[in-house]
Amino acid sequence: MSFLKPYIRRFAALIAINGADADLNRKQVVNITYLLSAMVGIMSALIFFVYGWFTESIVHILGAMVSVTGYLLSIKGYAGCARVLFPLACATYVSICTFRFYGSDSHFAWLLIILAAYSVTGFRVDRGKAQFVVCAFALMMFAFIELFAPKTTPYASLDVRLLIALSTFVASACMIVLIAGVVVTKLRKLNEHLRYLAEVDDLTKVHNRRKVLAEAANVFADSMLSNQACCFAILDLDHFKSINDRFGHETGDLVLQKTAAVMKNTIRKSDWIGRYGGEEFVIIMPNTRTEEALKLMESVRIQISDLRLAYNGLDKKLRVTTSIGIAEVDAETQRYEQVLARADKALYQAKDQGRNQVVFAGKDMEAV
């Protein structure tokens, strides 16, 4: 059944067009449950049809039709009705089949265990009463079937009972595994989204200060252990405050977004970039010598200065420049903060020398 999972989930995702219930996870659970129930009903109908039991085959066809109806209710916006219909339809279907065709010795009633998984994943967490009612209803129906259903029927030979028991186990296992798969996938996506929120700056879409400094510490440690060169750079947009004051913060945000995009597209895949604060950015360049870092940062500086940004709907273009300070890890460096401090001093020297340039931190710029 694993090869069917992508197709079933893709089919179930059609409910995304329905805005009546915003929780896609529960919708997928409900739809997958109905789809698999329809498949079980159709397969059972085919088995009875092959044996020549046409009346019994019609009963299973009707069960499959109820499942299809529930699915259509869900995708048409009646998610609440579809969610409540399944436990009733499932219990009715299991009861009729057990009393009329299979008998309690077939263990077909164990199919009701699906309702336990369904109650947890198909209803909202704050609907504890609904979850309890579904579980209690399934338990009561199971007890009723076990107490009052005949042990066997004329239809259920030993081979048929064994086949039904195996089919019940497979159907229940597949249903529970697929429902759990949807939930796990949802949790994984949620975890990835939370990690994204924790590591990425929302405006510029580069790493935030926490993430880039964590990577700076990791790259610095690797550099010390492997005795490889490593360079840090700090970039600051020139006269950014005046841009905000003259043209507004909306234009300032646009400048930050466009310049960050230029940096991301210019640096290498092995490099790390993050917003250090305000209009400052940090670029971490592992296994990079001074000459290579200077060449790369000069390319970043030139491409940013070549930007011409429209603002306030006017034809006039806004030009942006940046000042960049670079520092390299050396044998005397004990902490990555020292490298950043030297790069920061080089940045201020670039500003003192007229801005729009790249300056490397020499030995006379040691951090105190």
URZI-V546636 format. One line per field, one symbol per residue. ss: DSSP state (@ for helix, = for strand, . for the rest). psi: psi as a letter, one per 20 degrees, with the letter a starting at -180 (. if undefined). Layout:
BEGIN
ss->???
psi->???
END
This chain:
BEGIN
ss->.@@@@@@@@@@@@@@@@......@@@@@@@@@@@@@@@@@@@@@@@@@@@...@@@@@@@@@@@@@@@@@@@@@@...@@@@@@@@@@@@@@@@@@@@@@@@.@@@.@@@@@@@@@@@@@@@.....@@@@@@@@@@@@@@@@@@@@@.........@@@@@@@@@@@@@@@@@@@@@@@@@@@@@@@@@@@@@@@@@@=......=.@@@@@@@@@@@@@@@@@@...========..@@@@@@@@.@@@@@@@@@@@@@@@@@@.....======..=======...@@@@@@@@@@@@@@@@..===......===..=======.......@@@@@@@@@@@@@@@@@.....===..@@@...
psi->ihiighgghgghihihiojhoinhghggggghggghggggggggggghhhijnhghhhghghghhgghghghhgiiilhgghhhhghggggggggghghhghqhiikhiihihhhghhhghiqqhjlhggggggghgggghgggghhiqqhrrhhnrggggggggghgggggggggggghgggggghghgghghhghiipphgijrqrggghhghgggggghgghilqqpqqqpppppkhhhgghgiqhghghggggghhhgghihrrhiqpqqohpdjqqpppnqlprgghgggghhgggghghiqopqqkjqhpqppprqqppqqqprhiphqhhhghhghhhhghhhghjjrlrpppoahjkpq.
END
